[in-house]
Amino acid sequence: NIYILMAQAKLRITGVVQGVFFRDSARNRAIELNLKGYAKNMPDGSVESVVLGEKEDIEKYAKWCEEGPPSATVESVNISWMEEDISLEGFETY
């Protein structure tokens, strides 16, 4: 049996990440990686994303967030691992 480690993380992405299709692109990448969660614009101009899935896939998603879509300019990605919350379904953008 292969044990799959499920995890949940919150990412805060700063830089030019609003109005550049960051959230839609993040949703597409998350769906490709079979992650659930959300990405939303924050009042300070950053994007917050919470994702639930396999730890390895979350790490791939975080790596993608460091680049973002072509029109974004990412300054930093802060990731904090959280207790798993199985209430997340699908991937939403706000």
N, C-alpha and C positions, 0 to 999 in steps of 0.2 A: 504494500500500500504506500502511495505517495501522499504525504501530509502537505496540504497546501496552506501556507500561512496567510491568513487574511489580515489586513491592516487598514488603518484609516489615518489620513494625514490632512493637516490644514496648511495650505500654501498662501503666502502673501507675496504677490509679484508687483514690483515697483518699476517705474520708468514711464515711457510713453506706451501705455497699455490700455488706454480707453479710447474708443472711437477708431480703432485700427483692426477690428474684427478679431481681437484677442479671445473674447469669450466664446464666440462661435467656433473658432479654430480649436480652442481648448476642448470644447465639447466633442468635436469630431475626433480629436486625438484620444480623448478619454473613452469614447465609444469603441474605437479601434482596439484599445487595450482592455476592453470589457470592465471598465471602472464605472462606478456609480458616484453621484455627488452633484456638485454645482460649481459655477463660477459666477461671481457677481462683482459689479463695480462698487468701489467704496468711495465715500465722500472725499478722501484725501488724494484721489486719483489713482490709487492702486487697485489691483484685482485680488479678491480673496477666492480661493478655491478649496473646497473640501472634497476629498476623494476616498472611496472605499473600494478595496479589491485586494489582489495579491500584491504583497510588498514589492516584489520585483517589477510589477507593472506600474505601481505608484512611483517607483524610482525612475522608470522610463518616462513617465508623464512629467515628473519634476524636471528631468533633463530637457524635455521638449520645451517646458515653460521658460527655461533659461534663454532660449532663442525666440520662441513665439512665432507668430506669422511674420512674413516679410516686412510688413509695414510697422511692426512694433519695434521699440528700442527698450529692451529689458535691462534694468540696472541691477536688480537683485531678486533672488527667490529665497525667501525664508520658509523652511519646512519644519513643522512641529508634528510629531507623531502623537496620536490621540487614542483613547480607548475606542475599540470598535463600536460603531453605532449601526446596527443592522436596519434602522428605519429608512435609510436612503434607498430610493428606487429611481432608476433611470438617471439622466443627467440633465440638469436644468441650468438656464442662464437667467440672471437678473440684472 
